[in-house]
Amino acid sequence: MKRAQKWFGNVGVVLALAAGLAAWIALPWAGVLALAGLVALWLPLTRSGRLALAAAKIGIAGLPQRWGASSVIVIGIAGVVGVLVAMLAMGEGFKATLDRTGSDTTAIILRGGSQAETNSVIARDQVPLISALPGIARGKDGRPLVSPELSQVVNLPSKADGTDANVQFRGVGPAAWELRPDLELLQGRRFNPGLRELVVGKGAQAQFAGLEVGRQLELANQQWTVVGMFASGDAHESELWADADVLGPAYQRSAFQSVTVKLAGKAGFKQLKAALAGDPRLKLDVLTTHDYYAKQSEGLSKLIRILGTVIGTIMAIGAVFGALNTMYAAVAGRAREIATMRALGFRGLPVVVSVMLETMLLALAGGVLGAAVAWLVFNGYTVSTLGSNFSQVVFQFRVGPELLWTGLKWALGIGLVGGLFPALRAARLPVTVALRGA
């Protein structure tokens, strides 16, 4: 019976610690600063706090003599924070790239029920009907700003290892450039309508071989000439662009997949959406381009966050055990010192707090080290991954202040759990037993 009670008691402690750690991780920065402020006030203003601070100074002063054991905590926690921040930075970078794509002043039209361009089909005879709808802006020439587009996935060798990767080859209409004013031509020129010429995104040129201006590519058993390179700061930098009326026949495509339009003012989207819903000939859906691309990032960003959290949690458990072993050894090695402090009047709370402060200091050092390494190595690091169109999206890792703060909270949480049990053991150690063991 006692054994069962002990087992359930231990399980209860573990669950309580897990719940406390989860609450700590979810705590906003204002709550963390408030807790830190309360501890900072308690230490100098109360007798127990002053005793805990004095005991902590003694323990911290002895860290150089225990640098080997202390480094286990620092390096272990640094590894956890580095991996966690790097994984989350990948998700943030991918999401930021797609969030920057599109705007609220343009809209994308897809077949009804389609979630992405890959499963959308818009017949060519529907394009004039769409162009005549209200809510679409007109250019200087009086024509509606409409770009019927199609997307073809092609294989190109990666510069990193030479293996084939999926790249999005987008066919666009003449209005595509005016619909995307942020697009800037860095090298060469635009493609000429009716010719097998293409322009490539800056990200695609950096990641895939054979996309230098002036080079020729064999795609669909035809020779295409790279005539320009553009930058847009968004997902379009991962693409190749050509005339839709040339790309379609090359891949035997008789229909478009989407139509991108410029909206006429703030009310343009509502007018266009209502007009589409009211025309039985057009069973089409419309979204602003910003909402469309933001929606495309949700699934992968969520998956990366979950994977990062799971991997970080597994590594954190290992770091907790490392901290436990190290701090138990430190407490055992300082048994006489702790017993002497107890004999001099240091009660249980100051001893617990002193050991916890020592562990939290090591955890903070590990967190800062891991966050610094993650920022130096991964911030701005360019990679590519499959997007919603089954083609590679080139993006950069994004290590921002929020991710660094999250990493530090994980580090301090690991230190909190890893130091609590050794601290309680130090406070409960009988003075006579400690002196005899020493």
PENOR-V818351 format. One record per residue. N is the residue number from 1. RES is the residue in one letter. SS is DSSP state (@ for helix, = for strand, . for the rest). PSI is psi as a letter, one per 40 degrees, with the letter a starting at -180 (none if undefined). OMEGA is omega in degrees with one decimal (999 if undefined). Layout:
BEGIN
n-><N & N>
res-><RES & RES>
ss-><SS & SS>
psi-><PSI & PSI>
omega-><OMEGA & OMEGA>
END
This chain:
BEGIN
n-><1 & 2 & 3 & 4 & 5 & 6 & 7 & 8 & 9 & 10 & 11 & 12 & 13 & 14 & 15 & 16 & 17 & 18 & 19 & 20 & 21 & 22 & 23 & 24 & 25 & 26 & 27 & 28 & 29 & 30 & 31 & 32 & 33 & 34 & 35 & 36 & 37 & 38 & 39 & 40 & 41 & 42 & 43 & 44 & 45 & 46 & 47 & 48 & 49 & 50 & 51 & 52 & 53 & 54 & 55 & 56 & 57 & 58 & 59 & 60 & 61 & 62 & 63 & 64 & 65 & 66 & 67 & 68 & 69 & 70 & 71 & 72 & 73 & 74 & 75 & 76 & 77 & 78 & 79 & 80 & 81 & 82 & 83 & 84 & 85 & 86 & 87 & 88 & 89 & 90 & 91 & 92 & 93 & 94 & 95 & 96 & 97 & 98 & 99 & 100 & 101 & 102 & 103 & 104 & 105 & 106 & 107 & 108 & 109 & 110 & 111 & 112 & 113 & 114 & 115 & 116 & 117 & 118 & 119 & 120 & 121 & 122 & 123 & 124 & 125 & 126 & 127 & 128 & 129 & 130 & 131 & 132 & 133 & 134 & 135 & 136 & 137 & 138 & 139 & 140 & 141 & 142 & 143 & 144 & 145 & 146 & 147 & 148 & 149 & 150 & 151 & 152 & 153 & 154 & 155 & 156 & 157 & 158 & 159 & 160 & 161 & 162 & 163 & 164 & 165 & 166 & 167 & 168 & 169 & 170 & 171 & 172 & 173 & 174 & 175 & 176 & 177 & 178 & 179 & 180 & 181 & 182 & 183 & 184 & 185 & 186 & 187 & 188 & 189 & 190 & 191 & 192 & 193 & 194 & 195 & 196 & 197 & 198 & 199 & 200 & 201 & 202 & 203 & 204 & 205 & 206 & 207 & 208 & 209 & 210 & 211 & 212 & 213 & 214 & 215 & 216 & 217 & 218 & 219 & 220 & 221 & 222 & 223 & 224 & 225 & 226 & 227 & 228 & 229 & 230 & 231 & 232 & 233 & 234 & 235 & 236 & 237 & 238 & 239 & 240 & 241 & 242 & 243 & 244 & 245 & 246 & 247 & 248 & 249 & 250 & 251 & 252 & 253 & 254 & 255 & 256 & 257 & 258 & 259 & 260 & 261 & 262 & 263 & 264 & 265 & 266 & 267 & 268 & 269 & 270 & 271 & 272 & 273 & 274 & 275 & 276 & 277 & 278 & 279 & 280 & 281 & 282 & 283 & 284 & 285 & 286 & 287 & 288 & 289 & 290 & 291 & 292 & 293 & 294 & 295 & 296 & 297 & 298 & 299 & 300 & 301 & 302 & 303 & 304 & 305 & 306 & 307 & 308 & 309 & 310 & 311 & 312 & 313 & 314 & 315 & 316 & 317 & 318 & 319 & 320 & 321 & 322 & 323 & 324 & 325 & 326 & 327 & 328 & 329 & 330 & 331 & 332 & 333 & 334 & 335 & 336 & 337 & 338 & 339 & 340 & 341 & 342 & 343 & 344 & 345 & 346 & 347 & 348 & 349 & 350 & 351 & 352 & 353 & 354 & 355 & 356 & 357 & 358 & 359 & 360 & 361 & 362 & 363 & 364 & 365 & 366 & 367 & 368 & 369 & 370 & 371 & 372 & 373 & 374 & 375 & 376 & 377 & 378 & 379 & 380 & 381 & 382 & 383 & 384 & 385 & 386 & 387 & 388 & 389 & 390 & 391 & 392 & 393 & 394 & 395 & 396 & 397 & 398 & 399 & 400 & 401 & 402 & 403 & 404 & 405 & 406 & 407 & 408 & 409 & 410 & 411 & 412 & 413 & 414 & 415 & 416 & 417 & 418 & 419 & 420 & 421 & 422 & 423 & 424 & 425 & 426 & 427 & 428 & 429 & 430 & 431 & 432 & 433 & 434 & 435 & 436 & 437 & 438>
res-><M & K & R & A & Q & K & W & F & G & N & V & G & V & V & L & A & L & A & A & G & L & A & A & W & I & A & L & P & W & A & G & V & L & A & L & A & G & L & V & A & L & W & L & P & L & T & R & S & G & R & L & A & L & A & A & A & K & I & G & I & A & G & L & P & Q & R & W & G & A & S & S & V & I & V & I & G & I & A & G & V & V & G & V & L & V & A & M & L & A & M & G & E & G & F & K & A & T & L & D & R & T & G & S & D & T & T & A & I & I & L & R & G & G & S & Q & A & E & T & N & S & V & I & A & R & D & Q & V & P & L & I & S & A & L & P & G & I & A & R & G & K & D & G & R & P & L & V & S & P & E & L & S & Q & V & V & N & L & P & S & K & A & D & G & T & D & A & N & V & Q & F & R & G & V & G & P & A & A & W & E & L & R & P & D & L & E & L & L & Q & G & R & R & F & N & P & G & L & R & E & L & V & V & G & K & G & A & Q & A & Q & F & A & G & L & E & V & G & R & Q & L & E & L & A & N & Q & Q & W & T & V & V & G & M & F & A & S & G & D & A & H & E & S & E & L & W & A & D & A & D & V & L & G & P & A & Y & Q & R & S & A & F & Q & S & V & T & V & K & L & A & G & K & A & G & F & K & Q & L & K & A & A & L & A & G & D & P & R & L & K & L & D & V & L & T & T & H & D & Y & Y & A & K & Q & S & E & G & L & S & K & L & I & R & I & L & G & T & V & I & G & T & I & M & A & I & G & A & V & F & G & A & L & N & T & M & Y & A & A & V & A & G & R & A & R & E & I & A & T & M & R & A & L & G & F & R & G & L & P & V & V & V & S & V & M & L & E & T & M & L & L & A & L & A & G & G & V & L & G & A & A & V & A & W & L & V & F & N & G & Y & T & V & S & T & L & G & S & N & F & S & Q & V & V & F & Q & F & R & V & G & P & E & L & L & W & T & G & L & K & W & A & L & G & I & G & L & V & G & G & L & F & P & A & L & R & A & A & R & L & P & V & T & V & A & L & R & G & A>
ss-><. & @ & @ & @ & @ & @ & @ & @ & @ & @ & @ & @ & @ & @ & @ & @ & @ & @ & @ & @ & @ & @ & @ & @ & @ & @ & . & . & @ & @ & @ & @ & @ & @ & @ & @ & @ & @ & @ & @ & @ & @ & @ & @ & @ & . & @ & @ & @ & @ & @ & @ & @ & @ & @ & @ & @ & @ & @ & @ & @ & . & @ & @ & @ & @ & @ & @ & @ & @ & @ & @ & @ & @ & @ & @ & @ & @ & @ & @ & @ & @ & @ & @ & @ & @ & @ & @ & @ & @ & @ & @ & @ & @ & @ & @ & @ & @ & @ & . & . & . & . & . & . & = & = & = & = & = & = & . & . & . & . & . & @ & @ & @ & . & . & = & . & @ & @ & @ & @ & @ & @ & @ & @ & . & . & . & . & = & . & = & . & . & . & . & . & = & . & = & = & = & = & = & = & = & = & = & = & = & = & = & . & . & . & . & . & = & = & = & = & = & = & = & = & = & . & . & . & @ & @ & @ & @ & . & . & . & . & = & = & = & = & = & . & . & . & . & . & . & . & . & = & = & = & = & = & @ & @ & @ & @ & @ & @ & = & . & . & . & . & . & . & . & = & = & = & = & . & . & = & = & = & = & = & = & = & = & = & = & . & . & . & @ & @ & @ & @ & = & = & = & = & = & @ & @ & @ & @ & @ & @ & @ & . & . & . & . & . & = & . & = & = & = & = & = & = & . & . & . & . & @ & @ & @ & @ & @ & @ & @ & @ & @ & @ & @ & . & . & . & . & . & = & = & = & = & = & @ & @ & @ & @ & @ & @ & @ & @ & @ & @ & @ & @ & @ & @ & @ & @ & @ & @ & @ & @ & @ & @ & @ & @ & @ & @ & @ & @ & @ & @ & @ & @ & @ & @ & @ & @ & @ & @ & @ & @ & @ & @ & @ & @ & @ & . & @ & @ & @ & @ & @ & @ & @ & @ & @ & . & . & . & . & @ & @ & @ & @ & @ & @ & @ & @ & @ & @ & @ & @ & @ & @ & @ & @ & @ & @ & @ & @ & @ & @ & @ & @ & @ & @ & @ & @ & @ & @ & @ & . & . & . & = & = & = & = & = & . & . & . & . & . & = & = & = & = & = & . & . & . & . & @ & @ & @ & @ & @ & @ & @ & @ & @ & @ & @ & @ & @ & @ & @ & @ & @ & @ & @ & @ & @ & @ & @ & @ & @ & @ & @ & @ & . & . & @ & @ & @ & @ & @ & @ & @ & .>
psi-><d & d & d & d & d & d & d & d & d & d & d & d & d & d & d & d & d & d & d & d & d & d & d & d & d & e & h & i & d & d & d & d & d & d & d & d & d & d & d & d & d & d & d & e & e & i & d & d & d & d & d & d & d & d & d & d & d & d & d & d & d & e & d & d & e & f & d & d & d & d & d & d & d & d & d & d & d & d & d & d & d & d & d & d & d & d & d & d & d & d & d & d & d & d & d & d & d & d & d & e & h & i & i & e & e & i & i & h & h & i & i & h & e & h & e & i & d & d & f & i & h & h & i & d & e & d & d & d & d & d & d & e & i & i & e & h & i & i & a & d & e & e & i & i & g & h & g & h & i & i & h & h & h & i & h & i & h & i & d & d & e & e & i & i & i & h & i & h & h & h & h & i & i & d & e & d & d & d & d & g & e & e & h & h & h & d & i & a & i & i & i & h & h & e & i & g & i & i & i & i & i & d & d & d & d & d & d & i & i & e & e & i & h & e & i & i & i & h & h & f & f & i & h & h & h & h & e & i & h & i & i & e & e & a & d & e & e & e & i & h & i & i & h & d & e & d & d & d & d & d & e & f & h & e & i & i & d & i & h & h & i & h & i & g & a & d & e & d & d & d & d & d & d & d & d & d & d & e & h & e & e & g & g & i & i & h & i & i & d & d & d & d & d & d & d & d & e & d & d & d & d & d & d & d & d & d & d & d & d & d & d & d & d & d & d & d & d & d & d & d & d & d & d & d & d & d & d & d & d & d & d & d & d & f & d & d & d & d & d & d & d & d & d & e & e & h & a & d & d & d & d & d & d & d & d & d & d & d & d & d & d & d & d & d & d & d & d & d & d & d & d & d & d & d & d & d & d & d & h & e & h & h & i & i & i & h & a & d & e & f & i & h & h & h & i & i & i & h & g & i & d & d & d & d & d & d & d & d & d & d & d & d & d & d & d & d & d & d & e & d & d & d & d & d & d & d & d & e & h & i & d & d & d & d & d & d & d & none>
omega-><180.0 & 179.9 & 178.5 & 178.7 & 178.9 & -178.6 & 178.8 & 176.8 & 178.2 & 177.5 & 179.0 & 178.7 & -179.9 & 179.5 & 178.1 & 177.9 & 179.2 & 178.6 & 178.3 & 179.4 & 178.2 & 178.2 & 178.8 & -179.9 & -178.3 & -176.4 & 178.4 & -175.4 & 179.1 & 178.2 & 178.4 & 179.3 & 178.3 & 177.3 & 179.2 & 178.4 & 178.3 & 178.0 & 180.0 & 176.7 & -177.6 & -174.7 & -177.5 & -170.9 & 178.6 & -179.2 & 179.3 & 179.1 & 179.4 & 177.3 & 178.2 & -179.9 & 178.6 & 178.9 & 179.1 & 178.5 & 178.8 & -179.5 & -179.7 & 178.3 & -179.4 & -179.0 & 178.8 & 177.5 & 179.5 & -172.8 & -179.4 & 179.7 & -179.3 & -179.4 & 176.7 & 178.9 & -175.6 & -176.8 & 179.1 & 179.8 & 177.1 & 177.8 & 178.5 & -177.0 & -179.7 & -179.6 & -178.9 & -178.4 & 180.0 & 179.3 & -179.7 & 178.8 & 177.2 & 177.9 & 179.6 & 179.8 & 178.7 & -179.7 & -179.2 & 179.8 & 179.9 & 177.1 & 178.9 & -178.1 & 179.9 & 179.9 & 177.2 & 179.6 & 176.3 & -179.3 & 177.0 & -178.1 & -179.0 & 173.6 & -178.3 & 179.6 & -179.2 & 178.7 & -178.4 & -179.1 & -175.2 & -179.1 & 178.7 & 176.1 & 175.8 & -177.8 & -178.4 & -178.9 & 176.2 & -176.5 & 176.7 & 177.6 & 178.4 & -177.3 & -177.5 & -176.2 & 174.4 & 179.8 & 179.9 & -179.5 & 178.1 & 179.5 & -178.9 & 180.0 & 178.8 & -179.8 & 178.1 & 179.9 & -174.9 & 178.2 & 172.6 & -171.2 & 172.3 & -176.1 & 178.4 & 177.0 & 178.9 & 179.2 & 175.6 & -179.9 & 177.5 & 176.9 & -175.0 & -175.6 & 177.0 & 179.4 & -179.5 & 178.0 & 179.5 & 178.5 & -178.2 & 177.4 & -172.3 & 171.0 & -174.4 & 176.6 & -177.5 & -176.7 & -174.6 & -178.1 & -179.9 & 178.3 & -179.1 & -174.4 & 179.6 & -179.0 & -176.3 & 179.1 & -177.0 & -179.9 & 173.4 & -174.3 & 174.8 & 175.8 & 176.5 & 178.2 & 177.5 & -179.5 & 177.8 & 177.6 & 179.8 & 171.3 & -174.6 & 176.5 & -179.8 & -179.9 & 178.9 & 179.7 & -179.5 & -174.0 & -171.8 & -174.2 & 172.6 & -176.6 & 178.1 & -179.8 & -178.1 & 179.3 & 175.9 & 178.9 & 172.7 & -180.0 & -177.7 & 179.3 & 178.3 & 179.7 & 178.0 & -178.7 & 175.5 & -175.4 & -178.7 & 177.2 & -176.0 & 173.8 & 178.6 & 179.6 & -178.5 & -175.3 & 180.0 & 177.9 & 178.8 & -169.1 & 166.7 & -178.7 & 175.1 & 177.5 & -178.0 & -179.3 & 174.6 & -178.1 & -178.4 & 178.6 & -179.5 & 179.7 & 176.8 & 178.8 & -177.5 & -178.2 & 174.7 & 177.0 & -179.9 & 173.0 & 178.4 & -175.2 & 172.6 & -177.2 & -179.7 & 176.4 & -175.2 & -178.0 & -175.0 & -177.1 & -179.8 & 179.3 & -179.1 & -179.8 & 179.3 & -180.0 & 177.6 & -179.5 & -176.5 & -179.4 & -177.1 & 178.8 & -174.3 & 175.9 & -171.9 & 174.6 & 178.8 & 174.9 & 168.5 & -178.1 & 177.0 & 180.0 & -179.1 & -177.0 & 175.4 & 178.9 & -179.9 & -176.9 & -171.4 & -173.7 & -177.0 & 179.3 & 178.5 & 179.1 & -179.6 & 178.4 & 179.6 & 179.4 & 179.3 & 179.8 & 180.0 & 179.5 & 177.9 & 179.6 & 179.0 & 178.4 & 179.8 & 177.4 & 176.9 & 179.1 & 177.4 & 179.1 & 175.9 & 178.2 & 178.3 & -179.3 & -178.0 & -176.9 & 173.4 & 178.9 & 179.5 & 178.7 & 178.9 & 179.6 & -179.1 & -175.4 & -179.4 & -179.6 & -179.7 & 177.8 & 178.3 & 178.3 & 178.4 & -179.8 & -179.8 & 175.7 & 176.4 & -179.4 & -173.1 & -175.4 & 177.4 & 179.6 & 178.4 & -177.5 & -178.7 & 178.2 & 178.6 & 178.5 & 178.2 & 179.7 & -179.3 & 176.8 & 177.5 & 179.0 & 177.9 & 177.3 & 177.4 & 179.3 & 178.8 & 179.3 & -179.7 & 179.3 & 179.8 & 179.1 & 179.2 & -179.4 & -177.9 & -173.9 & -168.1 & -177.7 & -178.6 & 179.4 & -173.4 & 176.5 & 174.7 & 177.9 & -179.6 & 176.0 & -175.5 & -180.0 & -179.8 & 175.1 & -176.7 & 172.4 & -179.7 & -179.9 & 179.8 & 171.7 & -178.2 & 179.0 & -178.1 & -179.3 & -179.1 & 179.1 & 177.9 & 177.6 & 177.1 & 178.5 & 179.2 & 178.3 & 176.0 & -179.4 & -179.3 & 176.0 & 177.0 & 177.8 & 179.4 & -179.5 & -176.8 & -178.2 & -173.0 & -177.1 & 174.9 & 179.0 & 177.8 & 178.4 & 179.2 & -178.4 & -177.1 & -176.4 & 179.0 & -176.4 & -177.8 & 179.0 & -179.7 & -178.9 & 178.9 & -179.9 & 178.4 & 999>
END
